[in-house]
Every structure is written in structure tokens, then in C-alpha cells.
Amino acid sequence: MGAQLAGGDGPVSDLNLTPLIDIVLVVLIIMMVNIPIQIEEMGIKLPSPLPPTEQPKDNPDQLVIALYEDGDMALNRKLMTEETMFYEVTRRLRPMSHKNVFIDAAPTVLYGRIVDMVDLAREAGATKVGLAKLKESGPLEATGVAQGAMPRGVMPGSPRVLGETTEKVADDALKYILPTIQKCYYDQLALRPDINGRAVLRYGIGPQGEHLDEPMIQAGATLEDEATLECITKVLPALKFPPLGEGNTARVMYPILFSPG
């Protein structure tokens, strides 16, 4: 800077950046060479070291719904119908502290069928639904067929609770209207002995235990008897919840199975 070029009229004001760029590149290369190679670790669960002939025993507290390529379904390797499946999952989940259900499907099972089973498990009271790893051989073969029919009656499942209340509080509240719901069903069952299916009762709860919206039977009910559904709908507003506290709200879904026995 300030040097005079031959034949020039004044000093040169431009910087020569070439040496600076060379120095920066050399420093960058040195830093790249000196940076240690980092190996990221990821925890994985390896397959069981037991040989195929020494598989662990079935866990009765683990519920696994198997879907086979021929359309059959099984719960813990016992073949059963969809309604029996709902009843068994509902019955077994109620006393469990961890209400988890796993679905194991053959590779050829349609995705929509798997979604149906996820919905069934959720309606039955499952808090978490997991999908087993897809296997070319499909789920383990069924070892038997579920014996006996479902008992006659109205069978509530574990309520699904969202917000500031508990499953026990929701369960206790249902007891006040359950006898009336049973009467709605039994009255129509005397006229039509084949009425069966399931429904989910839906409630929104406010800070003082009031209903935030109109209680309703959730869409998708398989109980296809209009008289029974209409009677139950009229009963729903009678269900009362204890106060939740200032600013607290909750939503409760009650799965209920109706069986003629």
C-alpha cells in the first residue's frame, strides 16, 4: 500500500489478499488434521442369546394381539373373534398398572387391519399400543382357541383419561349411571336377543365437575340398535364428576361392551 507503479499516476490503494488466504487455508488444514475422529454410540437391544429351542415362557401380563395372513386373530396365541378380543383385552387390562398392548401382524396383513386393532386396543383401555417387529414368518402360531362365550351383560372397560383427573375417579363416577345403562340394554335385549357390540361414552369436565359440552356416544360404535343408543344418550347427562379445581379440565372416554351371552 502506498507503492508507486511504473508509469502510474498515484499510490495503489488495493490490498493483496493472496498471502492472507494462503495462510488461512494452511491453518484450516492443520486444524482439520488435528481434530480427533468422534465415534457416536447408540444403545441397542440385541436379540436374546437363547437358542430357538429355549425361548422364554409367555408373560401372562403382556398382551399380544396376533394378526395372521388368513384373517384369523389371537390374543396371547388363543384364537378368538373380534368382539371376544375386545372383551378379553378390556377384562385383562383393568387390574394392570401398565396398560400396554402389542400387535404382531403377518407381512401380508393390510395396514388398515392393523389400524383397526390399534383402535380396538385403545378403546379397550390400553394407554400404549406397540407394534412388534415385522417377521417374514409372521406371528407365532396359535396354540388354541378361546373357550366359552362372553358373559351376558354390560361390561365397562378401563376409562381413558386426559387432563386433571384420575382413572379411579372416572371409574367411580360411572357407577352411578351404570345400572340405568344396563336397564336400557336389557329392555331392548328382551325384544331382540341378538343385540351386541361396543360403544365409547365421551365426556368433557370443567373445574367444578360440570360438563363442558354435551356428553355423547363417540362415533364408530358397533352397537347397532338405535333404541338402545337413544336410551343411553338420555342417561349420559346424569353422570356427575367431583370438582377438579380452579382452571382444571379433563376429558374421559368410557369403553363399554354389550353382550347377550
C-alpha positions in Angstrom: 0.0 0.0 0.0 1.5 3.4 -0.9 3.9 1.8 -3.5 4.3 3.5 -6.9 3.7 1.5 -10.0 6.0 2.2 -13.0 4.2 4.7 -15.2 1.5 5.2 -12.6 0.0 8.4 -11.6 -0.5 7.6 -7.8 -0.3 5.2 -5.0 -2.1 1.7 -5.2 -5.0 1.5 -2.7 -6.0 -2.2 -3.1 -4.8 -4.9 -0.7 -3.1 -8.0 -1.9 -5.1 -10.8 -0.1 -3.4 -13.7 -1.7 -0.8 -14.3 1.1 -3.6 -14.0 3.7 -5.8 -16.5 2.0 -2.8 -18.9 1.8 -2.2 -18.6 5.5 -5.9 -19.2 6.4 -6.0 -22.3 4.2 -2.9 -23.8 5.8 -4.3 -23.1 9.3 -7.6 -24.7 8.3 -5.9 -27.8 7.0 -3.8 -28.1 10.2 -7.0 -27.8 12.4 -8.8 -30.4 10.3 -6.0 -32.9 10.6 -5.7 -32.4 14.4 -9.4 -32.8 15.2 -10.0 -36.3 16.6 -12.5 -38.5 14.9 -15.6 -38.9 17.1 -17.5 -42.2 17.2 -21.1 -41.8 18.2 -22.5 -44.6 20.3 -26.1 -45.8 20.2 -27.6 -48.2 22.6 -29.4 -51.2 21.1 -31.3 -54.2 22.4 -29.6 -57.3 21.0 -31.6 -60.5 20.3 -31.9 -63.0 23.0 -28.8 -65.3 23.3 -31.1 -68.2 24.0 -31.3 -70.7 21.1 -34.7 -71.2 19.4 -35.4 -74.3 21.5 -35.1 -72.3 24.7 -37.4 -69.4 24.2 -38.6 -67.7 27.4 -42.1 -68.6 28.7 -45.1 -66.4 27.8 -45.7 -63.5 30.1 -49.4 -63.5 31.2 -49.2 -59.8 32.0 -48.1 -59.0 28.4 -51.0 -58.8 25.9 -50.1 -59.5 22.3 -52.7 -59.4 19.5 -51.6 -61.5 16.6 -53.0 -61.0 13.1 -52.5 -63.9 10.7 -52.5 -63.8 6.9 -55.6 -66.0 6.7 -57.6 -63.3 8.6 -57.6 -65.1 12.0 -56.6 -63.2 15.1 -55.4 -64.3 18.5 -54.7 -62.9 21.9 -51.6 -64.4 23.5 -51.8 -67.2 20.9 -55.5 -68.0 21.6 -57.8 -67.6 18.5 -60.9 -65.6 19.1 -63.4 -63.3 17.3 -63.1 -59.5 17.4 -65.8 -59.0 20.0 -64.3 -61.6 22.2 -60.9 -59.9 21.7 -62.3 -56.6 22.9 -63.8 -58.3 25.9 -60.7 -60.2 26.8 -58.4 -57.1 26.4 -60.8 -55.0 28.4 -61.0 -57.6 31.2 -57.3 -58.2 31.4 -56.3 -54.5 31.3 -58.5 -53.3 34.1 -56.3 -54.7 37.0 -53.0 -53.8 35.3 -50.9 -50.8 36.4 -49.1 -50.7 33.0 -51.9 -51.0 30.4 -49.8 -51.9 27.3 -50.8 -53.9 24.3 -48.6 -55.1 21.4 -49.7 -56.0 17.9 -47.9 -58.6 15.9 -49.0 -58.9 12.3 -48.0 -61.1 9.3 -46.3 -59.2 6.4 -49.4 -59.7 4.2 -51.9 -58.2 6.6 -53.4 -54.9 5.3 -52.3 -51.8 7.0 -55.9 -50.8 7.6 -56.5 -54.0 9.6 -53.6 -53.2 11.9 -55.0 -49.7 12.4 -58.4 -51.3 13.4 -56.6 -53.4 16.0 -54.8 -50.3 17.4 -58.2 -48.6 17.7 -59.6 -51.7 19.4 -56.8 -51.8 22.0 -57.1 -48.1 22.7 -60.9 -48.4 23.1 -60.4 -51.3 25.4 -58.3 -49.1 27.8 -54.8 -49.5 26.6 -52.6 -46.5 27.4 -49.8 -47.5 25.0 -50.0 -49.7 21.9 -46.8 -51.0 20.3 -46.1 -52.8 17.0 -43.9 -55.9 17.1 -41.1 -56.1 14.6 -42.2 -57.4 11.2 -41.1 -61.0 10.6 -41.2 -63.0 7.3 -42.6 -66.0 9.1 -45.4 -63.8 10.8 -46.5 -64.1 14.4 -46.1 -67.2 16.4 -48.7 -69.9 15.6 -51.8 -70.1 17.8 -51.8 -72.7 20.4 -55.5 -73.0 21.0 -59.0 -71.4 20.7 -60.6 -69.2 23.3 -63.1 -71.4 25.2 -66.6 -70.3 26.1 -68.7 -67.3 25.2 -68.7 -63.9 26.7 -70.9 -63.5 29.7 -74.3 -61.7 29.3 -74.2 -58.1 30.4 -72.8 -54.6 30.1 -69.1 -54.6 30.7 -67.2 -51.3 31.1 -63.5 -51.2 30.3 -60.8 -49.0 31.8 -61.7 -45.4 31.2 -59.2 -43.3 29.2 -58.4 -40.1 31.0 -56.9 -36.9 29.7 -56.3 -33.9 31.9 -56.7 -33.2 35.7 -58.5 -36.3 36.9 -57.7 -40.0 37.5 -58.9 -43.3 36.2 -60.3 -44.2 39.6 -62.3 -41.0 39.9 -63.7 -41.6 36.4 -64.4 -45.2 37.2 -66.3 -44.3 40.4 -68.4 -41.7 38.6 -69.6 -44.2 36.1 -71.1 -46.5 38.8 -73.9 -44.0 39.4 -75.4 -44.4 35.9 -74.2 -47.9 35.0 -77.4 -49.6 36.4 -79.6 -47.4 34.2 -77.4 -48.2 31.1 -77.8 -51.8 31.9 -81.6 -51.4 32.0 -81.5 -49.7 28.6 -79.7 -52.7 27.2 -81.7 -55.4 28.9 -85.1 -53.9 27.9 -84.1 -54.0 24.3 -82.5 -57.4 24.6 -85.8 -58.8 25.6 -87.1 -57.7 22.2 -84.0 -58.5 20.2 -81.9 -61.3 21.8 -79.0 -60.8 19.4 -78.1 -57.2 20.2 -74.4 -56.9 20.8 -71.4 -54.6 20.2 -69.5 -51.8 21.9 -69.6 -48.1 22.4 -67.5 -45.3 23.8 -69.0 -42.7 26.1 -67.3 -39.3 25.8 -67.3 -36.6 28.5 -65.7 -33.1 28.9 -65.3 -32.0 32.5 -64.9 -28.4 33.9 -63.3 -27.0 37.0 -66.5 -27.6 39.2 -67.2 -31.0 37.7 -69.6 -29.6 35.2 -70.0 -30.9 31.7 -68.0 -28.7 29.3 -70.0 -30.0 26.3 -72.9 -32.3 25.6 -72.0 -35.9 26.7 -72.1 -38.2 23.7 -71.6 -41.7 22.3 -68.4 -41.5 20.2 -68.7 -42.2 16.5 -67.8 -45.7 15.4 -70.0 -47.6 17.9 -70.6 -51.2 16.8 -73.8 -51.5 19.0 -76.2 -51.1 16.1 -79.5 -50.8 17.9 -81.0 -47.3 17.7 -83.4 -47.7 20.6 -80.6 -48.8 23.0 -78.3 -46.0 21.8 -81.1 -43.4 22.2 -81.9 -44.6 25.7 -78.2 -44.5 26.8 -77.8 -41.0 25.3 -80.6 -39.7 27.5 -78.9 -41.2 30.6 -75.4 -39.6 30.0 -76.1 -36.1 31.5 -76.9 -37.7 34.8 -73.3 -38.7 35.4 -71.6 -36.3 37.9 -68.0 -35.7 38.5 -66.3 -34.2 41.6 -64.8 -30.7 41.3 -61.4 -30.7 39.6 -60.1 -27.4 40.9 -59.9 -23.9 39.6 -58.7 -23.8 36.0 -58.6 -27.6 35.7 -60.4 -29.5 33.0 -60.4 -33.1 31.8 -61.8 -35.5 29.2 -62.9 -39.0 29.8 -63.8 -41.8 27.4 -65.6 -44.9 28.7 -65.4 -48.1 26.6 -68.4 -50.4 27.1 -69.1 -53.8 25.7 -72.7 -55.1 25.4 -73.0 -58.9 25.2 -76.2 -61.1 25.0 -74.2 -64.0 26.4 
